[in-house]
């Protein structure tokens, strides 16, 4: 992953939470439900802002579809 270390770590945490304790633990602003099984990951640090998209394929199985760093 080409993201900075802190941004990368902040994007990994929410999908791990889903796998470990279930999706009921997801809250804004770190994640936002978009539609159906599609969710948006949001991360911010001094290094910048990153976004990602993932789906919850099964009860606790997460598939990250795309991650990118936001630029002006």
Residue frames as qw, qx, qy, qz and C-alpha x, y, z in Angstrom:
[[0.000, 0.890, 0.456, 0.000, 0.00, 0.00, 0.00],
 [0.466, 0.422, 0.012, 0.777, 1.41, 3.36, -1.03],
 [0.319, -0.861, -0.176, -0.356, -0.22, 5.34, 1.79],
 [0.052, 0.604, -0.557, 0.567, 1.73, 6.83, 4.66],
 [0.316, 0.005, -0.898, 0.305, 2.06, 4.63, 7.76],
 [0.174, 0.173, 0.586, -0.772, -0.45, 6.45, 10.01],
 [0.580, 0.224, -0.155, -0.768, -3.09, 6.70, 7.30],
 [0.550, 0.145, -0.794, -0.216, -2.64, 3.07, 6.42],
 [0.158, -0.057, -0.868, 0.467, -3.04, 2.01, 10.06],
 [0.341, 0.216, 0.375, -0.835, -6.23, 4.06, 10.45],
 [0.635, 0.229, -0.365, -0.641, -7.77, 2.42, 7.38],
 [0.446, 0.116, -0.887, -0.005, -6.96, -1.11, 8.54],
 [0.106, -0.042, 0.734, -0.669, -8.61, -0.81, 11.96],
 [0.618, 0.119, 0.174, -0.758, -12.35, -0.65, 11.00],
 [0.772, 0.192, -0.502, -0.340, -12.35, -3.77, 8.77],
 [0.356, 0.175, -0.850, 0.346, -10.46, -5.65, 11.50],
 [0.327, -0.029, 0.541, -0.774, -13.15, -4.57, 13.98],
 [0.761, 0.142, -0.163, -0.612, -15.84, -6.03, 11.71],
 [0.679, 0.219, -0.700, -0.032, -13.97, -9.32, 11.47],
 [0.259, 0.133, -0.789, 0.541, -13.39, -9.49, 15.24],
 [0.107, 0.238, 0.672, -0.693, -16.56, -8.08, 16.82],
 [0.262, 0.607, 0.746, 0.079, -19.10, -7.54, 14.01],
 [0.230, 0.452, 0.314, 0.803, -20.35, -4.57, 12.01],
 [0.334, -0.832, -0.429, -0.106, -22.44, -3.12, 14.85],
 [0.574, -0.564, -0.068, 0.589, -19.25, -1.52, 16.18],
 [0.416, 0.267, 0.321, 0.808, -18.79, 0.71, 13.11],
 [0.067, -0.842, -0.391, 0.367, -19.46, 4.39, 13.69],
 [0.392, 0.795, 0.078, 0.457, -19.00, 7.68, 11.86],
 [0.405, 0.807, -0.208, -0.376, -16.69, 9.48, 11.21],
 [0.333, -0.443, 0.788, 0.269, -14.32, 6.52, 10.61],
 [0.153, 0.149, 0.900, 0.380, -16.81, 4.62, 8.46],
 [0.450, 0.297, 0.130, -0.833, -20.01, 5.50, 6.65],
 [0.510, 0.284, 0.811, 0.034, -22.60, 3.16, 5.20],
 [0.101, 0.253, -0.409, -0.871, -23.23, 4.03, 1.56],
 [0.736, 0.154, -0.144, -0.644, -25.68, 1.50, 0.14],
 [0.936, 0.065, -0.313, -0.146, -26.42, -2.20, 0.54],
 [0.901, -0.297, -0.063, 0.311, -23.17, -3.91, 1.54],
 [0.548, 0.511, -0.056, 0.660, -20.97, -0.98, 0.48],
 [0.480, -0.813, -0.171, 0.282, -19.17, 1.07, 3.15],
 [0.403, 0.788, -0.179, 0.430, -16.72, 3.98, 3.00],
 [0.723, -0.381, -0.229, 0.529, -13.58, 4.13, 5.16],
 [0.125, 0.927, -0.024, 0.352, -12.34, 7.56, 6.20],
 [0.763, -0.355, -0.151, 0.519, -8.93, 8.35, 7.68],
 [0.166, 0.921, -0.065, 0.346, -7.22, 11.59, 8.52],
 [0.751, -0.442, -0.076, 0.485, -3.79, 12.31, 10.00],
 [0.150, -0.812, 0.197, 0.528, -1.07, 14.93, 9.76],
 [0.382, -0.177, 0.724, 0.546, 0.08, 13.04, 6.66],
 [0.249, 0.038, -0.501, -0.828, -3.17, 13.72, 4.81],
 [0.684, 0.124, 0.353, -0.627, -6.61, 12.27, 4.13],
 [0.086, 0.149, -0.926, -0.335, -7.40, 8.84, 2.74],
 [0.734, 0.092, 0.170, -0.651, -10.58, 7.07, 1.71],
 [0.013, 0.169, -0.967, -0.192, -11.41, 3.49, 0.96],
 [0.730, -0.005, -0.110, -0.674, -14.38, 1.37, 0.01],
 [0.006, 0.175, -0.980, 0.095, -15.24, -2.08, 1.30],
 [0.707, -0.197, -0.352, -0.580, -18.07, -4.56, 1.40],
 [0.464, -0.277, 0.751, -0.381, -19.13, -6.91, 4.13],
 [0.446, 0.191, -0.754, -0.442, -19.35, -10.12, 2.12],
 [0.606, -0.327, -0.724, -0.019, -20.51, -12.36, 4.97],
 [0.523, -0.797, -0.301, -0.012, -21.27, -11.73, 8.62],
 [0.467, -0.809, 0.204, 0.293, -17.62, -11.02, 9.49],
 [0.696, 0.084, 0.419, 0.577, -15.80, -11.20, 6.15],
 [0.093, 0.882, 0.020, -0.461, -14.58, -7.87, 4.79],
 [0.694, 0.301, 0.377, 0.534, -13.38, -7.24, 1.24],
 [0.107, -0.726, 0.052, 0.677, -11.56, -3.93, 0.68],
 [0.661, 0.626, 0.396, 0.122, -12.27, -2.79, -2.87],
 [0.474, 0.637, 0.035, 0.607, -10.29, 0.41, -3.30],
 [0.483, -0.725, -0.170, 0.460, -8.13, 2.77, -1.19],
 [0.487, 0.589, 0.116, 0.635, -6.76, 6.16, -2.21],
 [0.354, -0.409, -0.260, 0.800, -5.16, 9.28, -0.76],
 [0.208, 0.897, 0.390, -0.003, -7.10, 12.48, -1.32],
 [0.459, -0.063, 0.126, 0.877, -5.33, 15.37, -3.01],
 [0.139, 0.647, 0.236, -0.712, -6.38, 18.96, -3.52]]
